[in-house]
Amino acid sequence: MNTGIRVWGIGYRRLTLEGIPHTPYPNPQPPYPNPHTPIPNPQSPTPNYYLLAVSGGIDSMVMAHLFVNSGFKCAIAHCNFSLRGDESDADEELVRTFADECGVPFHTIRFDTNRYAAEKKISTQLAARELRYNWFEELKNTYGFDKIVIAHNSDDNLETFFINLSRGAGLNGLTGIPKHTDNLIRPLLNFSRKEIEEYAVANNVRYREDSSNLSDKYLRNKLRHLVLPVLDGVIPSFREKVLESIGYLNQANNFFEAETEIFLHDNSFEKHNDIYISLDKIRQSHSKEIRLFYILKTYGFRRETIEKICECVDKAVSGKQFFSSTHCLLIDRTHLIISPANEKTDSYVIDKDSVIYTDCFELRCETVEKDSAFQLLRNPNVGEFDLAKLTFPLIFRPCNEGDCFVPLGMKGHKKLSDFFIDLKLPVTEKKRQQVLVSGNDIIWVAGLRPDERFKVTENTRKVLRVWFKRN
């Protein structure tokens, strides 16, 4: 195994593929054998198989050049996001030509990125990220690649640090771009954009410039063009010092990760696939919020939700539930109980005193006596219902096709689709709308209108009050 392949040197450092497991092909010069065919010498070790994510830009084309000319067994994957018209097609053609000339397997896919972003209600950048990484994982599983290889460099790492810093990130968010994960490696992360540019010139590497990189529309580009160059001119060795600090932050983060494993080993147990964590031991921690953050981030809980969990732990409030996209957390009297969700949770069981926090909404129930001091709140985000008319447990769920209810103030049933049209509700709002259900009846279109049949009347003795808030 060669762990330090020095393929090129210029200036004070060499651009290398240091530390990457490597068993070269018997013929070290291109064109290389098709990696989908057996290796000629059956006695030689099986080469690691790498999937190179190549956009056509300078970073990924230099990375592909390094891998191919060092004899790595690899294939190339290119995403056409259909965002820049002819430019996107020209990027694809360049990468395809390079792969053909080198005899390297080539995979490509075309995405309707804008449509995906609109459907998911996310930014175009986040949509492109999700699409490409999901596809890379599909290719890895289909063709048996050992690692996905991404061409981020040290300048990308620096920019990511400042982006996260500006968003109020904690320690975990200030550790920069990871050099490797279980399925992915970034071999150029120690090298600057300048070094990569010098390599491209010296080795006649063809690449294309993404015109969007020249625009200051995005925060990353503003940092790259307007902010970081100023700091370079004011602070000697600015980039090297910040990258050094990122390294220290990584060490601190790794310490907390390891310490969390020790804590869980000593103070938790598993029962029926649920994790039970001692509340007393959490309360005894010097920093409960940091302790909970490092425990719960593994289960998909966001910082805002963890802060609310910490408040409940401090106040010794039991019975509250919190949801991430993958798990449910229940605060019991003596333990935090974390349960996996077999499917994406979109329906929630509601009782008279339920409190639910998710990434998308908060919902809280309370029972109120209808005495002489009682007053209806008349707040669209608060549902108030005659407790005696309800069948528990209630269900809080998304709208289904064909749903109908009796809007407050009306006598007959109305389809939710027609109700939404009357309100001129945007399509995006219709998709995220949720309802509260008792038995088979919708009692509340959350945040919009309760059902006439379950309203509070002069004969009501107890009221179920439900507070709803979107995050």
Secondary structure, 3 states (H helix, E strand, C coil): CCCCCEEEEECCEEEECCCCCCCCCCCCCCCCCCCCCCCCCCCCCCCCEEEEECCCCHHHHHHHHHHHHCCCEEEEEEEECCCCCHHHHHHHHHHHHHHHHHCCCEEEEECCHHHHHHHHCCCHHHHHHHHHHHHHHHHHHHHCCCEEECCCCHHHHHHHHHHHHHCCCCHHHHCCCCCECCCEECCCCCCCHHHHHHHHHHCCCCCCCCHHHHCCCCHHHHHHHHHHHHHHHHCCCHHHHHHHHHHHHHHHHHHHHHHHHHHHHHHEEEECCEEEEEHHHHHCCCCHHHHHHHHHHHHCCCHHHHHHHHHHHHCCCCCCEEECCCEEEEECCCEEEEEECCCCCCCEEECCCCEEECCCEEEEEEEEECCCCCCCCCCCCEEEEEHHHCCCCEEEEECCCCCEECECCCCCCEEHHHHHHHCCCCHHHHHHCEEEEECCEEEEECCCEEEHHHCCCCCCCEEEEEEEEEC
